[in-house]
Amino acid sequence: MELVAMDMKQRGLYIARQLSFYGVSFRIEDVALSRDFTHMYNASVRLVRRSQSFIIVLYFISVTFICILSSTNKQDPSTDGRDTQ
């Protein structure tokens, strides 16, 4: 149904927020997947998982870096920002 709605929207025919299911029938079919497709799908999943892990690591590195920068930029409250010479 989602694909039908997307196609209708592209053609300018889709104006309702939800399509009616009146008179619609569904059936479940088992489709055999080829080995090439299965290998490609599994490789894609591994790539996405690695990418997500990499993004999470980069996020934590950046947060740590920001915390370090903000702690080193704070002034010592005992000096009140004045030079002590």
C-alpha positions as CSV (number, residue, x, y, z in Angstrom):
1,M,0.0,0.0,0.0
2,E,2.8,2.4,0.8
3,L,4.3,1.9,-2.7
4,V,0.9,2.5,-4.3
5,A,0.5,5.7,-2.2
6,M,4.0,6.9,-3.2
7,D,3.2,6.3,-6.9
8,M,-0.1,8.1,-6.7
9,K,1.5,11.0,-4.9
10,Q,4.2,11.3,-7.6
11,R,1.5,11.4,-10.3
12,G,-0.5,14.0,-8.4
13,L,-3.4,11.6,-7.8
14,Y,-3.0,11.1,-4.1
15,I,-4.8,13.7,-2.0
16,A,-6.0,11.7,1.0
17,R,-4.0,11.1,4.2
18,Q,-5.0,7.4,4.2
19,L,-6.2,5.1,1.5
20,S,-9.2,2.9,2.1
21,F,-8.7,-0.9,2.4
22,Y,-12.2,-1.5,1.1
23,G,-12.2,-4.3,-1.5
24,V,-8.5,-5.0,-1.0
25,S,-7.1,-8.5,-0.7
26,F,-3.7,-9.6,0.5
27,R,-1.8,-12.8,0.2
28,I,1.5,-13.9,1.6
29,E,4.0,-15.5,-0.8
30,D,7.3,-17.1,0.0
31,V,9.9,-15.9,-2.5
32,A,13.2,-17.7,-2.7
33,L,16.2,-15.4,-2.5
34,S,19.3,-16.0,-4.6
35,R,22.7,-16.4,-3.0
36,D,23.9,-13.3,-4.6
37,F,21.1,-11.3,-3.1
38,T,21.6,-12.8,0.3
39,H,25.3,-12.0,0.3
40,M,24.7,-8.5,-0.9
41,Y,22.1,-7.9,1.8
42,N,24.3,-9.3,4.5
43,A,27.2,-7.2,3.3
44,S,25.0,-4.1,3.4
45,V,23.9,-4.8,6.9
46,R,27.5,-5.2,8.1
47,L,28.4,-1.9,6.4
48,V,25.5,-0.1,8.1
49,R,26.4,-1.6,11.5
50,R,30.0,-0.5,11.1
51,S,29.0,2.9,10.0
52,Q,26.7,3.3,13.1
53,S,29.5,2.1,15.4
54,F,31.9,4.6,13.8
55,I,29.5,7.5,14.1
56,I,28.9,6.6,17.8
57,V,32.7,6.5,18.4
58,L,33.1,9.9,16.7
59,Y,30.3,11.4,18.8
60,F,31.9,10.3,22.1
61,I,35.3,11.5,20.9
62,S,33.9,14.9,20.0
63,V,32.0,15.2,23.3
64,T,35.2,14.3,25.2
65,F,37.2,16.9,23.2
66,I,34.6,19.6,23.9
67,C,34.6,18.8,27.7
68,I,38.4,19.0,27.7
69,L,38.4,22.3,25.9
70,S,35.7,23.8,28.1
71,S,37.5,22.7,31.3
72,T,40.9,24.2,30.1
73,N,39.3,27.5,29.1
74,K,37.8,28.1,32.6
75,Q,39.6,30.8,34.6
76,D,40.9,30.1,38.1
77,P,38.3,31.8,40.4
78,S,41.0,32.9,42.9
79,T,42.6,35.2,40.3
80,D,39.4,36.9,39.2
81,G,40.9,37.2,35.8
82,R,43.7,39.5,36.9
83,D,47.4,39.0,36.2
84,T,49.3,37.9,39.3
85,Q,52.9,39.0,38.9
